[in-house]
Amino acid sequence: MSNQHGDPGHGDSPAAWTAVVVMLLGIAAGTVFFFLQMPTLVWVCVGVVALGLILGFILAKAGYGVNGPRYTPKSHD
């Protein structure tokens, strides 16, 4: 059995989690607004999803990515 947390490809970092949470909120809200036929708010949510992607990239470049200097992985004992 492999140790998935030791693999840097899984993105277990503050930058990745922040990006995913923001994008999930944008997709969930966009789905609700699409169902309620509110196209303007659907496009706002598309912007939120794009913002999540940009935010994750900025945080990774600021050192909060998997191999960043400000990220310290937690032990999973």
C-alpha positions in Angstrom: 0.0 0.0 0.0 1.5 3.3 -1.0 1.6 6.5 1.2 -0.4 8.9 -0.8 0.4 11.9 1.5 4.1 11.6 0.7 3.5 12.0 -3.0 3.7 15.6 -4.0 1.4 15.0 -7.0 -1.7 15.0 -4.8 -1.7 18.7 -4.0 -2.3 18.4 -0.3 -1.4 22.0 0.4 -3.1 25.3 1.5 -2.9 26.6 -2.1 -4.6 23.6 -3.5 -7.3 23.3 -0.9 -8.1 27.0 -1.1 -8.4 26.8 -4.9 -10.6 23.7 -4.8 -12.9 25.1 -2.1 -13.4 28.5 -3.9 -14.1 26.7 -7.2 -16.5 24.2 -5.6 -18.5 27.1 -4.1 -18.6 28.9 -7.4 -19.8 25.7 -9.2 -22.4 24.9 -6.5 -23.8 28.5 -6.5 -23.7 28.6 -10.3 -25.7 25.4 -10.6 -28.4 26.9 -8.3 -28.5 30.1 -10.2 -28.7 28.2 -13.5 -31.6 26.2 -12.1 -33.3 29.5 -11.0 -32.7 31.0 -14.5 -30.5 33.9 -13.3 -27.9 34.1 -16.1 -26.1 37.2 -14.7 -25.4 35.4 -11.4 -24.3 32.3 -13.3 -21.6 34.4 -15.1 -20.6 35.9 -11.7 -20.0 32.3 -10.5 -18.0 31.6 -13.6 -15.8 34.5 -12.5 -15.6 33.0 -9.0 -14.4 29.7 -10.5 -11.7 31.6 -12.4 -10.8 33.6 -9.3 -10.3 30.3 -7.4 -7.9 29.1 -10.1 -5.9 32.4 -10.0 -5.9 32.4 -6.2 -4.5 28.9 -6.1 -1.8 29.9 -8.5 -0.9 33.0 -6.5 -0.7 31.1 -3.3 1.5 28.4 -4.8 3.8 31.1 -6.1 3.8 32.7 -2.7 5.2 29.5 -1.2 2.0 27.8 0.0 2.2 25.0 -2.6 3.4 21.4 -2.0 7.1 22.2 -2.3 6.8 25.8 -1.2 9.0 27.2 1.6 6.1 28.3 3.7 4.3 25.0 3.6 5.0 22.5 6.3 3.3 19.1 5.8 1.4 17.6 8.8 2.3 14.1 9.9 -0.4 11.5 9.2 0.4 8.9 11.9 
